[in-house]
Amino acid sequence: MPLLVQKFGGSSVATADKILAAARRAIRAHQMGERVLVVVSARGHTTDELVELAREITERPPAREMDMLLSTGEQVSVALMAMAIQALGVPAISFTGAQIGIVTDSFHTKARIRNISTERMVQALDDGKIVIVAGFQGVDEHYNITTLGRGGSDTTAVALAAVLGANACEIYTDVDGVYTTDPRIVPEARKIDRISYDEMLELASLGAGVMHSRSIEFAKKYNVPIHVRSSFTDTPGTWIVSEDEARRLGSSVTGAALAKDEARITVHGVPDRPGVVHTLFRHIGDANIVVDMIVQNISTAGATDVSFTVAAADLAETLRVAESACHEIGARGLSHDPTGAKVSAVGLGMRTHTGVATAMFEALAAAGVNIQMITTSEIKISVLVDRNAAVPALRAVHKAFALEDAPSDLGRPFTPRGASTIALAATENGNGAASAASAGMEDLVISGVELDETQARVTVLNVPDQPGYAARLFREIAEAGVFVDMIVQSAGSGDNTHLSFTVPRAQADRAAQAARQAGSSEVLVEPEIAKLSVLGVGVRTHTGAATRMFGALAERGINIGLINTSEVRINVATDFRHGRQGLHCLRSTFALPADAARDS
């Protein structure tokens, strides 16, 4: 019998009427022959109210006790939902995370799921009951209650769908799907009918609040189709599915996103030697701080600047840790700017469409928006701008790619094809727990290491701190017929800002000439570089991934000359001579078989 997981957010269970409406949805699926498991969040603004209550007691409540407090919100919701379903004549049973054995690590307020026991849930489902589970919470190996952090109920729902082999996971919320951008900022934003896991991972991490990135990591890892839809209508929403099922032939950009509360930290005068970057980010990773954009550009006079962004809420703790790291590595000092915002364009089509960066930079220039930092990946371009310019920047990017227009190649609607693969292992084990759980369901999984020896790096020194320069530069490069891969612009100060990009080796001189025609008098070309990439689901949110990569290279004396990150890969540029050595050491570090290390 097929299994459906439904998740109802706080706005969907805020009142008694809404709880009853959600109960009717679950019953309707049950009556159509589905086994139904429901995950619920705390009602309305309950979690915010509990946080405020704690702060009335103490400015720094202990993390363990915060988890004890915050988990009560979901416990209220599951009990009320079970009552509602039973009142409507269908058997139901509610469980807390601890009662069904959601075991996590011990990082209170942002725990990760290690394993889930399925026996109790499966028994209740086999008895014909609708099962209701509290989202957002679990228990560690010492039986302490833990919570999963912001968006944790989404993570619970997708994890349960994975471990139980559900045909789909429905996420009910107060919007009717995933939009090309936030419709509250850009009213002409359009609902997307289907989107890939990687695109949604990027958008979720970039500020699209519909889904949390950790839940998408689960979905991609265990191939769980997600249907984001409205609690208040029966219209189809947005399917989040595999790349093959989501691909559009004619679209370069799928969506744009804005993360308003970004803080930038720049470490100045970082010694240009192996191991220094590793030390810096090891300190930050040990504090369990998630870093977003990381930009390291070319070294001058034996030193470089390293810039990175964190959530504004993490700024104070990050500064404390970074200052300690500065002393250890002998950096000159650090600066920070708490008023940043990140605007991004995301799309699978960037892999095959040229000119996306040029179009984005020209749109920002036309809107008078100055770019402070640039970082790119295969399917994303992100820029850091001043927070006051964030909204005009997002609107300009959305308009530049005509995202309000429906793509011409809509294709057929997505239909779930069957259970996710992890459930088959659970069934074969016969012990009610998924085999993947023994390794930790949310553990980082590195899928590959790549080496690209075909590129050169072009660096423009002393980039003018004014709107329009990047647009002019990359227009000249595009007109010269040069294909650009990585783009990195550091966040220096005044004339210390540099911009680097990588191009095919045969096109390096042509790219440098185009940069000079754009008005750049100081252009450097490194004709041969090695680009090393580590690929995996959630390499950004797992704070140790970059640290392990940087540390492994440092142990072999391999210096890092450029850093570029995304949700699914970490790219570094090194000296060409060290490329093969770096490839083999990274393969060994992440315990990958030989065929997982690939040459481009």
C-alpha positions as CSV (number, residue, x, y, z in Angstrom):
1,M,0.0,0.0,0.0
2,P,1.5,3.4,-0.9
3,L,2.6,5.8,1.8
4,L,2.2,9.5,1.8
5,V,3.9,11.9,4.2
6,Q,2.2,15.3,4.7
7,K,3.8,18.1,6.6
8,F,1.7,21.1,7.9
9,G,3.6,24.2,9.0
10,G,2.7,26.6,11.8
11,S,0.4,28.7,9.8
12,S,-1.5,25.6,8.7
13,V,-2.3,24.6,12.3
14,A,-2.6,28.0,13.9
15,T,-6.3,27.7,14.8
16,A,-8.8,25.0,15.5
17,D,-10.5,25.5,12.1
18,K,-7.1,25.1,10.4
19,I,-6.2,22.0,12.3
20,L,-9.6,20.5,11.3
21,A,-8.9,21.4,7.7
22,A,-5.5,19.8,7.8
23,A,-7.1,16.7,9.4
24,R,-9.6,16.5,6.6
25,R,-6.7,16.5,4.0
26,A,-5.0,13.6,5.8
27,I,-8.3,11.7,6.0
28,R,-9.0,12.3,2.3
29,A,-5.7,10.7,1.4
30,H,-6.3,7.9,3.8
31,Q,-9.7,7.2,2.2
32,M,-8.1,7.0,-1.2
33,G,-6.1,4.0,-0.1
34,E,-2.9,5.7,1.1
35,R,-1.1,5.0,4.3
36,V,-0.7,8.5,5.8
37,L,1.9,10.0,8.1
38,V,1.5,13.6,9.2
39,V,4.3,15.8,10.5
40,V,3.3,19.1,12.2
41,S,5.0,22.2,13.4
42,A,4.2,24.3,16.4
43,R,1.1,26.4,16.0
44,G,1.4,29.9,14.6
45,H,3.9,32.0,16.4
46,T,4.3,29.6,19.3
47,T,8.0,29.1,18.9
48,D,8.7,32.8,18.7
49,E,6.6,33.3,21.9
50,L,8.6,30.6,23.7
51,V,11.9,32.1,22.7
52,E,10.7,35.5,24.0
53,L,9.6,33.9,27.2
54,A,13.0,32.4,27.7
55,R,14.7,35.8,27.1
56,E,12.5,37.3,29.8
57,I,14.1,34.9,32.2
58,T,17.7,35.2,31.0
59,E,19.6,36.9,28.1
60,R,21.5,33.7,27.4
61,P,19.3,30.7,28.1
62,P,21.2,27.3,28.1
63,A,20.9,25.5,24.7
64,R,19.8,22.3,26.3
65,E,17.0,23.9,28.2
66,M,15.9,25.9,25.1
67,D,15.4,22.5,23.4
68,M,13.3,21.3,26.3
69,L,11.2,24.4,26.0
70,L,10.9,24.7,22.2
71,S,9.9,21.1,21.7
72,T,6.7,21.6,23.7
73,G,5.2,23.6,20.8
74,E,5.1,20.6,18.5
75,Q,3.8,18.3,21.2
76,V,0.7,20.5,21.5
77,S,0.2,20.4,17.8
78,V,0.4,16.6,17.4
79,A,-2.0,16.0,20.2
80,L,-4.6,18.4,18.8
81,M,-4.2,16.9,15.3
82,A,-4.7,13.4,16.6
83,M,-7.8,14.6,18.5
84,A,-9.2,16.3,15.3
85,I,-8.7,13.2,13.1
86,Q,-10.3,10.9,15.7
87,A,-13.2,13.3,16.1
88,L,-13.8,13.0,12.4
89,G,-14.0,9.2,12.7
90,V,-10.6,7.9,11.7
91,P,-8.1,6.2,14.1
92,A,-5.0,8.2,14.7
93,I,-2.0,8.3,17.1
94,S,0.5,11.0,17.9
95,F,4.2,10.6,18.7
96,T,7.0,12.9,19.8
97,G,10.3,12.6,18.1
98,A,11.7,10.7,21.0
99,Q,8.8,8.2,21.0
100,I,9.5,7.1,17.5
101,G,13.3,7.1,18.0
102,I,14.5,10.0,16.0
103,V,18.1,10.0,17.3
104,T,20.3,13.0,16.7
105,D,23.7,14.3,17.6
106,S,24.1,16.5,20.7
107,F,24.3,20.0,19.1
108,H,21.4,21.5,20.9
109,T,19.2,23.9,18.9
110,K,20.7,22.7,15.6
111,A,21.0,19.0,15.9
112,R,21.4,16.6,13.0
113,I,19.6,13.3,12.6
114,R,21.7,10.2,13.0
115,N,19.1,7.4,12.7
116,I,15.3,6.8,12.9
117,S,13.6,3.6,14.2
118,T,10.6,2.8,12.0
119,E,9.1,-0.1,13.9
120,R,6.6,1.8,16.0
121,M,5.4,3.9,13.0
122,V,5.1,0.9,10.7
123,Q,3.0,-1.0,13.2
124,A,0.6,1.9,13.7
125,L,0.3,2.4,9.9
126,D,-0.3,-1.3,9.4
127,D,-3.1,-1.1,12.0
128,G,-4.8,1.4,9.8
129,K,-4.1,4.5,11.8
130,I,-3.0,7.9,10.6
131,V,0.3,8.6,12.3
132,I,1.1,12.1,13.5
133,V,4.7,13.0,14.4
134,A,6.1,16.1,16.0
135,G,8.5,17.9,13.7
136,F,11.6,19.8,14.6
137,Q,12.7,17.5,17.4
138,G,14.6,14.3,18.4
139,V,16.6,12.9,21.2
140,D,20.4,12.3,21.5
141,E,22.1,9.1,22.7
142,H,21.9,10.4,26.3
143,Y,18.1,10.8,26.0
144,N,18.3,14.6,26.0
145,I,15.7,16.3,23.9
146,T,17.1,18.1,20.9
147,T,15.8,20.4,18.2
148,L,16.8,20.5,14.5
149,G,17.0,24.3,14.1
150,R,15.1,26.6,11.7
151,G,13.0,24.7,9.2
152,G,13.4,21.5,11.3
153,S,9.9,20.2,10.7
154,D,10.6,20.1,6.9
155,T,13.7,18.1,7.7
156,T,11.7,15.7,9.9
157,A,9.1,15.2,7.2
158,V,11.5,14.4,4.4
159,A,13.7,12.2,6.6
160,L,10.6,10.1,7.6
161,A,9.6,9.9,3.9
162,A,13.1,8.7,3.1
163,V,13.3,6.1,5.9
164,L,9.8,4.8,5.3
165,G,10.0,4.8,1.5
166,A,7.1,7.2,0.9
167,N,6.0,7.8,-2.7
168,A,6.1,11.5,-2.0
169,C,6.3,14.1,0.8
170,E,3.7,16.9,0.6
171,I,4.7,20.2,2.3
172,Y,1.6,22.3,3.1
173,T,2.3,25.9,3.7
174,D,0.7,29.3,3.3
175,V,1.9,29.7,-0.3
176,D,1.0,27.6,-3.2
177,G,4.4,26.5,-4.3
178,V,7.9,27.7,-5.1
179,Y,8.1,31.0,-7.0
180,T,10.7,32.4,-9.3
181,T,11.4,34.8,-6.4
182,D,9.6,36.2,-3.4
183,P,6.3,37.5,-4.7
184,R,6.0,39.9,-1.8
185,I,9.0,41.8,-3.2
186,V,8.4,41.1,-6.9
187,P,4.6,40.8,-7.5
188,E,5.1,39.5,-11.0
189,A,7.0,36.4,-9.7
190,R,5.7,33.2,-11.2
191,K,5.1,29.8,-9.6
192,I,7.4,27.1,-10.8
193,D,5.8,23.7,-11.6
194,R,8.9,21.7,-11.0
195,I,12.5,22.4,-9.9
196,S,15.6,20.2,-9.4
197,Y,17.0,19.4,-6.0
198,D,20.2,21.3,-6.7
199,E,18.4,24.4,-7.8
200,M,16.2,24.3,-4.8
201,L,19.2,23.7,-2.5
202,E,20.8,26.9,-3.9
203,L,17.6,28.9,-3.6
204,A,16.8,27.6,-0.1
205,S,20.3,28.6,1.1
206,L,20.0,31.9,-0.7
207,G,16.9,33.1,1.2
208,A,13.9,31.4,-0.5
209,G,12.0,30.7,2.7
210,V,9.6,28.1,1.4
211,M,11.9,25.1,2.2
212,H,14.9,24.7,4.4
213,S,18.1,23.5,2.7
214,R,18.7,20.6,5.1
215,S,15.3,19.0,4.1
216,I,16.4,19.3,0.4
217,E,19.7,17.6,1.2
218,F,17.7,14.7,2.6
219,A,15.4,14.6,-0.5
220,K,18.4,14.6,-2.9
221,K,20.3,12.0,-1.0
222,Y,17.4,9.6,-0.8
223,N,15.5,10.6,-4.0
224,V,12.3,11.7,-2.2
225,P,9.9,13.7,-4.5
226,I,8.6,16.8,-2.6
227,H,5.4,18.5,-3.5
228,V,5.2,22.1,-2.0
229,R,1.5,23.2,-2.0
230,S,-1.0,25.4,-0.3
231,S,-2.9,24.4,2.8
232,F,-5.9,26.4,1.6
233,T,-6.5,25.2,-2.0
234,D,-6.3,22.0,-3.9
235,T,-4.4,23.4,-6.9
236,P,-1.1,21.7,-7.8
237,G,2.0,23.3,-6.3
238,T,5.7,22.8,-7.1
239,W,7.5,19.4,-7.4
240,I,11.1,19.3,-6.2
241,V,12.6,16.3,-8.1
242,S,15.8,15.0,-9.7
243,E,17.6,16.9,-12.4
244,D,16.4,14.7,-15.3
245,E,12.8,15.2,-14.2
246,A,13.2,19.0,-13.7
247,R,15.3,19.9,-16.7
248,R,14.1,22.7,-19.1
249,L,15.7,22.9,-22.5
250,G,15.2,26.6,-23.2
251,S,15.8,28.3,-19.8
252,S,19.1,29.5,-18.4
253,V,17.8,30.8,-15.1
254,T,15.1,29.2,-13.0
255,G,14.8,31.6,-10.1
256,A,16.4,34.5,-8.2
257,A,16.8,34.9,-4.5
258,L,17.6,37.4,-1.9
259,A,19.2,36.9,1.5
260,K,18.8,40.2,3.3
261,D,20.7,39.5,6.6
262,E,24.3,38.7,5.5
263,A,27.3,39.9,7.3
264,R,30.7,40.0,5.6
265,I,34.0,39.4,7.3
266,T,37.4,40.0,5.6
267,V,40.6,38.8,7.0
268,H,43.4,41.1,5.7
269,G,47.0,40.2,5.1
270,V,46.6,36.4,5.2
271,P,50.0,34.8,4.7
272,D,50.1,33.1,1.3
273,R,51.4,29.7,2.4
274,P,49.8,26.2,2.7
275,G,47.7,25.5,5.8
276,V,46.7,29.1,6.7
277,V,43.2,29.0,5.1
278,H,42.7,25.6,6.7
279,T,43.5,27.0,10.2
280,L,41.1,29.9,9.7
281,F,38.1,27.8,8.7
282,R,38.9,25.0,11.2
283,H,38.3,27.5,14.0
284,I,35.0,28.6,12.4
285,G,33.9,25.1,11.8
286,D,34.7,24.0,15.3
287,A,32.3,26.7,16.5
288,N,29.6,25.0,14.2
289,I,29.2,28.3,12.3
290,V,27.9,27.8,8.7
291,V,29.8,30.0,6.3
292,D,28.2,31.0,3.0
293,M,30.2,32.8,0.4
294,I,34.0,32.2,0.6
295,V,36.2,34.3,-1.6
296,Q,40.0,34.1,-1.7
297,N,41.6,36.0,-4.5
298,I,45.1,36.3,-5.9
299,S,48.0,36.9,-3.6
300,T,50.1,40.1,-3.8
301,A,53.3,40.8,-1.9
302,G,53.1,37.4,-0.2
303,A,49.7,37.9,1.3
304,T,46.0,37.8,0.4
305,D,42.6,38.8,1.8
306,V,40.0,36.1,2.5
307,S,36.4,37.2,2.7
308,F,33.3,35.2,3.7
309,T,29.8,35.8,4.7
310,V,27.7,34.4,7.6
311,A,24.2,34.9,8.8
312,A,23.9,38.3,10.6
313,A,22.8,36.4,13.8
314,D,26.2,34.6,13.8
315,L,28.3,37.7,13.4
316,A,29.3,38.3,17.0
317,E,30.4,34.7,17.6
318,T,32.2,34.6,14.2
319,L,34.2,37.7,15.0
320,R,35.3,36.2,18.3
321,V,36.5,33.1,16.6
322,A,38.0,34.8,13.6
323,E,40.0,37.2,15.8
324,S,41.6,34.3,17.6
325,A,42.4,32.6,14.3
326,C,44.0,35.9,13.0
327,H,46.5,35.8,15.8
328,E,47.3,32.2,15.2
329,I,47.9,32.6,11.4
330,G,49.7,35.9,11.6
331,A,47.1,37.9,9.6
332,R,47.2,41.7,9.7
333,G,43.7,42.0,11.0
334,L,40.0,41.8,10.0
335,S,37.1,44.0,9.1
336,H,33.4,43.4,8.9
337,D,30.3,44.8,7.5
338,P,26.9,43.8,9.0
339,T,24.8,45.5,6.3
340,G,25.2,43.1,3.4
341,A,22.6,41.3,1.3
342,K,23.1,38.6,-1.2
343,V,21.3,38.5,-4.6
344,S,21.6,35.3,-6.7
345,A,20.4,33.8,-10.0
346,V,20.1,30.0,-10.1
347,G,19.4,27.6,-13.0
348,L,20.5,24.3,-14.4
349,G,20.7,26.0,-17.8
350,M,23.7,28.0,-16.8
351,R,25.8,24.9,-17.6
352,T,25.0,25.3,-21.3
353,H,24.0,28.9,-21.8
354,T,26.7,31.6,-22.1
355,G,26.3,35.2,-21.2
356,V,24.3,34.7,-18.0
357,A,26.9,36.6,-15.8
358,T,27.0,39.4,-18.3
359,A,23.2,39.8,-18.3
360,M,23.1,39.8,-14.5
361,F,25.9,42.3,-14.1
362,E,24.4,44.6,-16.8
363,A,21.0,44.5,-15.1
364,L,22.6,45.5,-11.7
365,A,24.6,48.3,-13.4
366,A,21.5,49.7,-15.0
367,A,19.8,49.7,-11.6
368,G,22.8,51.6,-10.1
369,V,23.7,48.7,-7.8
370,N,27.4,48.3,-6.8
371,I,28.8,44.8,-6.4
372,Q,30.9,44.1,-3.4
373,M,31.7,40.4,-3.9
374,I,31.1,37.8,-6.6
375,T,31.1,34.1,-6.4
376,T,29.8,31.6,-8.9
377,S,29.1,27.9,-9.3
378,E,27.9,25.7,-12.2
379,I,24.3,26.7,-11.6
380,K,24.5,29.9,-9.5
381,I,25.8,33.4,-9.6
382,S,25.8,35.3,-6.3
383,V,26.7,38.9,-5.6
384,L,27.0,40.7,-2.3
385,V,25.5,44.2,-2.3
386,D,24.6,46.8,0.3
387,R,21.3,46.0,2.0
388,N,19.7,49.2,1.0
389,A,20.2,48.2,-2.7
390,A,19.0,44.6,-2.2
391,V,15.4,45.0,-3.3
392,P,16.1,47.0,-6.5
393,A,18.9,44.4,-7.3
394,L,16.5,41.5,-6.9
395,R,13.9,43.1,-9.1
396,A,16.5,43.9,-11.8
397,V,17.8,40.4,-11.9
398,H,14.3,38.9,-12.1
399,K,13.4,41.2,-15.0
400,A,16.7,40.6,-16.8
401,F,15.9,36.9,-17.2
402,A,12.2,37.4,-17.9
403,L,11.4,35.1,-15.1
404,E,7.8,36.3,-15.0
405,D,7.2,34.5,-18.3
406,A,6.4,30.8,-18.4
407,P,9.0,28.7,-20.2
408,S,8.0,27.4,-23.6
409,D,9.0,23.7,-22.9
410,L,6.6,23.0,-20.0
411,G,6.6,19.2,-20.7
412,R,4.3,16.8,-18.9
413,P,3.3,17.2,-15.2
414,F,5.5,15.2,-12.8
415,T,4.0,12.1,-11.3
416,P,5.8,10.2,-8.5
417,R,7.0,6.9,-9.7
418,G,7.5,4.9,-6.5
419,A,9.2,4.6,-3.2
420,S,12.6,5.9,-2.4
421,T,15.5,3.4,-2.3
422,I,16.4,3.7,1.4
423,A,13.1,1.9,2.4
424,L,14.1,-1.2,0.5
425,A,17.2,-1.5,2.6
426,A,15.1,-1.0,5.7
427,T,12.8,-3.8,4.6
428,E,15.6,-6.1,3.8
429,N,17.2,-5.6,7.3
430,G,13.9,-6.5,8.9
431,N,14.8,-4.6,12.1
432,G,12.7,-1.5,11.4
433,A,15.6,0.9,10.8
434,A,17.1,2.0,7.6
435,S,20.6,0.6,6.9
436,A,21.9,4.0,5.9
437,A,21.0,5.2,9.4
438,S,24.0,3.3,10.8
439,A,26.3,5.8,9.0
440,G,24.2,8.8,10.2
441,M,21.3,9.8,7.9
442,E,22.5,13.4,7.8
443,D,26.2,12.7,7.6
444,L,28.0,14.4,4.8
445,V,28.3,12.2,1.7
446,I,31.0,13.2,-0.7
447,S,30.1,11.9,-4.2
448,G,33.2,12.8,-6.1
449,V,36.4,14.7,-6.5
450,E,37.3,16.3,-9.8
451,L,40.4,17.8,-11.4
452,D,40.3,20.3,-14.3
453,E,43.7,21.0,-15.8
454,T,42.4,22.9,-18.9
455,Q,42.0,26.3,-17.4
456,A,43.9,29.6,-16.9
457,R,43.2,32.4,-14.5
458,V,42.9,36.0,-15.4
459,T,43.0,38.6,-12.6
460,V,42.1,42.3,-12.8
461,L,43.8,44.3,-10.1
462,N,42.5,47.4,-8.4
463,V,38.9,47.1,-9.6
464,P,37.0,50.4,-9.5
465,D,34.5,50.5,-6.6
466,Q,31.6,51.7,-8.8
467,P,28.5,50.2,-10.4
468,G,28.9,48.9,-14.0
469,Y,32.5,47.8,-14.0
470,A,31.8,44.0,-13.9
471,A,29.1,44.5,-16.6
472,R,31.5,46.3,-18.9
473,L,34.2,43.8,-18.3
474,F,32.2,40.7,-19.0
475,R,30.4,42.2,-22.0
476,E,33.9,42.7,-23.6
477,I,34.8,39.1,-22.7
478,A,31.6,37.7,-24.1
479,E,32.0,39.6,-27.3
480,A,35.5,38.2,-27.6
481,G,33.9,34.7,-27.6
482,V,35.5,33.6,-24.3
483,F,33.8,31.1,-22.1
484,V,34.1,32.0,-18.4
485,D,33.9,29.4,-15.6
486,M,34.6,30.6,-12.1
487,I,34.3,34.3,-11.2
488,V,35.5,35.6,-7.9
489,Q,35.6,39.2,-6.7
490,S,37.1,39.8,-3.3
491,A,35.8,42.4,-0.8
492,G,38.8,44.5,-0.3
493,S,38.9,48.2,0.4
494,G,39.4,50.8,-2.3
495,D,42.1,49.9,-4.8
496,N,42.8,46.6,-3.1
497,T,39.7,44.9,-4.6
498,H,40.6,42.3,-7.2
499,L,38.5,40.3,-9.6
500,S,39.6,36.8,-10.9
501,F,38.0,34.5,-13.4
502,T,39.0,31.3,-15.1
503,V,38.8,30.6,-18.8
504,P,40.0,27.8,-21.2
505,R,43.8,28.0,-21.4
506,A,43.7,28.8,-25.2
507,Q,41.5,31.8,-24.6
508,A,43.5,33.4,-21.7
509,D,45.3,36.0,-23.8
510,R,42.1,36.9,-25.6
511,A,40.3,37.3,-22.2
512,A,43.1,39.5,-20.9
513,Q,43.0,41.7,-24.0
514,A,39.2,42.1,-23.6
515,A,39.8,43.1,-19.9
516,R,42.2,45.8,-21.0
517,Q,39.7,47.0,-23.6
518,A,37.2,47.3,-20.8
519,G,39.5,49.8,-19.1
520,S,41.6,47.6,-16.9
521,S,45.3,48.7,-16.9
522,E,46.6,46.0,-14.5
523,V,45.8,42.5,-15.8
524,L,47.6,39.3,-14.7
525,V,47.4,35.9,-16.5
526,E,48.3,32.6,-14.9
527,P,48.3,30.4,-18.0
528,E,48.0,27.1,-16.2
529,I,46.1,26.3,-13.1
530,A,44.6,23.2,-11.5
531,K,41.0,23.4,-10.4
532,L,40.1,20.8,-7.7
533,S,36.5,20.2,-6.8
534,V,34.9,18.3,-4.0
535,L,31.3,17.4,-4.7
536,G,28.6,16.4,-2.2
537,V,25.1,17.1,-0.9
538,G,25.3,19.9,1.7
539,V,29.0,20.7,1.6
540,R,28.1,24.2,2.8
541,T,26.0,23.3,5.8
542,H,28.4,20.6,7.0
543,T,30.9,22.9,8.4
544,G,33.7,20.3,8.3
545,A,33.7,19.7,4.6
546,A,35.7,22.7,3.5
547,T,38.0,22.3,6.6
548,R,38.9,18.7,5.6
549,M,39.5,19.7,2.0
550,F,41.8,22.6,3.0
551,G,43.5,20.6,5.7
552,A,44.3,17.7,3.3
553,L,45.9,20.0,0.8
554,A,47.8,21.8,3.5
555,E,49.3,18.5,4.7
556,R,50.7,17.9,1.2
557,G,52.1,21.4,1.1
558,I,49.6,22.5,-1.7
559,N,48.8,26.1,-1.5
560,I,45.3,27.4,-2.4
561,G,45.2,30.4,-4.7
562,L,41.4,30.8,-5.2
563,I,38.3,29.5,-3.4
564,N,34.7,29.3,-4.8
565,T,31.8,27.5,-3.0
566,S,28.2,26.4,-3.5
567,E,25.7,24.1,-1.9
568,V,27.0,21.1,-3.8
569,R,30.7,21.7,-4.5
570,I,33.8,23.4,-3.2
571,N,36.2,24.6,-5.9
572,V,39.8,25.7,-5.3
573,A,42.5,26.7,-7.7
574,T,46.1,25.6,-7.1
575,D,49.4,25.5,-8.9
576,F,49.2,23.4,-12.0
577,R,52.0,21.2,-10.9
578,H,50.1,20.1,-7.8
579,G,46.8,19.1,-9.5
580,R,47.4,15.4,-9.7
581,Q,48.7,15.2,-6.2
582,G,45.8,17.2,-4.9
583,L,43.3,14.9,-6.7
584,H,44.8,11.8,-5.1
585,C,45.0,13.2,-1.6
586,L,41.4,14.4,-1.7
587,R,40.2,11.1,-2.9
588,S,42.1,9.5,0.0
589,T,40.8,12.0,2.5
590,F,37.2,11.4,1.6
591,A,37.7,7.7,1.2
592,L,36.5,7.6,-2.4
593,P,37.2,4.8,-4.9
594,A,39.4,5.5,-7.8
595,D,36.5,6.1,-10.2
596,A,35.1,8.9,-8.0
597,A,38.1,11.0,-8.8
598,R,37.7,12.4,-12.3
599,D,39.7,14.5,-14.7
600,S,37.8,17.1,-16.7
